[in-house]
Amino acid sequence: MLTGDHWSLSGYDGAVSTLPAAAALALAMILTGCASSAPPTSSAPALEPSAAPTGSPPSALLPTLAPLPWQYAKIVQPDAVLTVPSALPGGVDCHPCHYVAEDQLFAVAPWPSGLISIGLVQPPAQPLAFTSTDGLSWQPVSGLSARADASSNAVATVGAKTVLVGQEHNGASAWVFDGTSWTQAPEQDSLHVDYAAGGMNAAVGFNGQFVAGGYADDPLHDSHAAAVWRSSDGLTWQRDDDKGVFAGGRIWAMAAMGDTIVALGTVGDVIYGPAGAWRWTAADGWKRAQILPDGGGAMAAVTVGPNGFIAVGKNAKDLGAEVWTSTDGLVWQAVADQPAFHYNLQPLRMQSIVSSTDGYLVGGWRSDVAKGSGVVWRSTDGLSWSDPEWQTTFSGGQITGVVLTDKDAVIVGRTGYPDWNQATVWTRPWPY
């Protein structure tokens, strides 16, 4: 879905579509100008103090520059993202010429060979994936392609198979890696959505199957509905019978705990909500959940913690972040509003979350003079949150995926908006 667009093909603005900085950092942003520079293709070194010239003050009096808390990971970008056209058709001249393509990442997760992060490269719109063994160095996968314009929005692994889910010209689609090669799911009636008005936005492994959530709208009749599909192999999919409880909804995130699946998103306006949530159990099938108070806001991501489910998103006015908790997936309670959920009366959005024994890490986006920036939050209990953490390497970016390794936190998204979007990964030791 970017002035904050996360799923660009499906139009979700909360992913992107989301503290005041110290004076020195603010000055650095002003000198940089309105355009954010793209991240380097190699890991940024820690900042070290320069050697003092002859006649300078004693070293004890010189400022010490501490390393930035988040460092760029090394990414080997696709060739198209690093190419500037030497000439344009019809003798058109450009100063400067824009790069041929841009890319961005929407999700990151463990898979059998380490970590995998997925997203979109365009034009033309195509699914994109990078893999890493340690989170510090990333390589693009080979053999991942689509029949036509397409995007990969989410990823899940079951056993030795990994599935990317998304959408293409005829509705929902998926891509499967079996340990050797990537295969796109064949076109089939269960995935087809007329007018390309549907797709998969979320995925989870459950009881040996892949479960994907998204939407299947009917714009001809101004009808909107969330949708869920299941597959045992990632190639053949069946759509769940929701018995009408998905009407008006859209699913942006899913999680599973025990015998329960939750699907979260919106009901009504796909950007501003109100928030929507559903729960599935074998006994009850899909049931609409209750969100207190009043179902305001829009849910963007969900994880499982020690006390049940915890979801993050934005408030109903898109002027602050919001967090919800649920012990059973059927009743959700908004966490008390707090200063960490606001930034100068500007849009501030939580877009991704991961849990650990040391607490929660959330990535998101804020509106600011850098044309928007990525931010992160931390919490030990999901109820009280740190102020949104910002640094210069987040300028012009957004954070749409978070994952934890045995020693590091890894966050993914993009930087460079609005001039040259590039898929970006940052890392730092965890916990901190």
URNOR-V38062 format. One record per helix or strand of 3 or more residues. SS is the DSSP state (alpha for helix, beta for strand). FROM is the first residue (numbers start at 1). LEN is the number of residues. If there is no record, write none. Layout:
# URNOR-V38062
ss=SS from=FROM len=LEN
ss=SS from=FROM len=LEN
This chain:
# URNOR-V38062
ss=alpha from=23 len=10
ss=alpha from=59 len=3
ss=alpha from=79 len=4
ss=alpha from=89 len=3
ss=beta from=102 len=10
ss=beta from=114 len=9
ss=beta from=126 len=7
ss=beta from=137 len=4
ss=beta from=150 len=9
ss=beta from=161 len=8
ss=beta from=171 len=7
ss=beta from=182 len=3
ss=alpha from=194 len=3
ss=beta from=198 len=9
ss=beta from=209 len=8
ss=alpha from=219 len=3
ss=beta from=225 len=7
ss=beta from=249 len=9
ss=beta from=260 len=10
ss=beta from=273 len=9
ss=beta from=285 len=4
ss=beta from=290 len=3
ss=beta from=298 len=8
ss=beta from=308 len=7
ss=beta from=321 len=6
ss=beta from=331 len=4
ss=alpha from=339 len=3
ss=beta from=348 len=9
ss=beta from=359 len=8
ss=beta from=373 len=7
ss=alpha from=392 len=3
ss=beta from=398 len=7
ss=beta from=408 len=8
ss=beta from=422 len=8
